[in-house]
């Protein structure tokens, strides 16, 4: 039996990504299953956004997982599943918007971390649903 090789989006240098809970209920429905995960988003600047987008689309077409490979706060490499992505543009260049599946042991929640004002449910504009 051949192992399925995931497609990796690797962060080579820079800080640990800042993961934010997504306020959209549809995103959490992607994670339903036996494992305890939460959907979060993060944004990454990249020099080769179109290439990453093409590689991820191909992997998903081939039924392969896509994983974000990054250093955590202790500089230990971690990999988490990417469930969706969108390529955007900022002045500095391409920007990847990733929806990821965070294991609950990675998530640290305090009531102070959650502010309802961060979530705007009434704008109806899906183009910026990943930006808080």
N, C-alpha and C positions, 0 to 999 in steps of 0.2 A: 504494500500500500504506500502510495506516494504522499508525503506531507504537503499540505497546501501552504504555499509561501505567501505571506501577507505583503501588500504594498506598503512601504514605509514612507511617511513624511518625517524626515529626521531634522531635528533642531541641532545644528552643529555648535553654534555659539550663541551667547545671549542668555538672558534670564529665563527662569522657569516660566512657562506660560501662565497667565492669570486666567483661571477658569471662573466663569460666572454662571450661576443657575439661569436657565432659560425660563422666562415667564410664560411660555406658550405651551398649552396642554398637549398639542399634537406632538411636540417633540418628545415628551415623556412617554407617549404611547409606543414609540419606536423601541423603547427599552423593556417593554413588558416581557416577562419570562421568569425562569427559575432563579436567576441571579439578581442580587440586590444592587442596582446601579441607578444613577441619576444622570439626566441629560444636562450638560453644561456647554457653554460656548467659550471660544477664545479666538483672538485675532492675532495673526502672525504676518509680519511683513516678509516679503520674499522677492528674490530676483528672477525666479522662474515660475511664476504662478500658472501660466497657460500649460506648461509641461506637467506640473503637479496635477492640475485639473484633468488633463488627458490620461495620465497614468492611473488616477483614481477611478475615472469612468471606466477604463478598460478593466481594472481589477474587479469592480462591481459587476460589469458585464460577464466576466468569467467566474462570478460567484466567489471571489477571493475577498478576504477582509482587508480593510485599510486601517493602519495603525499610526498613531502619532508617537514617535520615539523622541523623548526629551529628557533632560536632566532635571531631577527634582531639587528641592532646596538643599539637600545634602550632596548634590552632584552625582547621585546614583541614577543610572539610566532606567527609565520607566517606559512602558508601552501601554497605550490605551486605545480602544476602538474608536474610529471616526465613523459616525453614522451619516453625516451629510457635510457638504462644503459648498461654499460660494466664493467666487473670485470677485474682488472689488478693486477699486483704484483710489489711491490717495496721492497727495502731492509727491510723496517720497517714492511712489511706485506701486506695484501690485500688492494687494492685501488679501490674505486668505481668512475667511470666516469659517471656522470649524465648529460643528456640533459633535461632541464626544460623549462617550459612555464612561462616566467616572464611577469606579467602585466606591461603595459607601464608606469603606475604611479610609479613603483618600479625602472625603468630604468632611470638613469641620464647620458645623453650623452653630451659630449663636443667634438668639433673637435679635441682637443688635446688627447682625450681618444682613438681615432681610428688611428692606425698606420698600413699602408698597409704592412710594413715589418713583422708584426706579423703573417700574413697569407701567407702560402706557398701553392699555388694552383698547382704547377707543379710537386710535388713529386709522385703523383699517388698512394701512399701507403695508403690504407684505414685503416691499422692497427693502425696508430697513428693520425687519423684525429681529435681526440679530444684533442691533445696536441699542445699547441702553443709554 
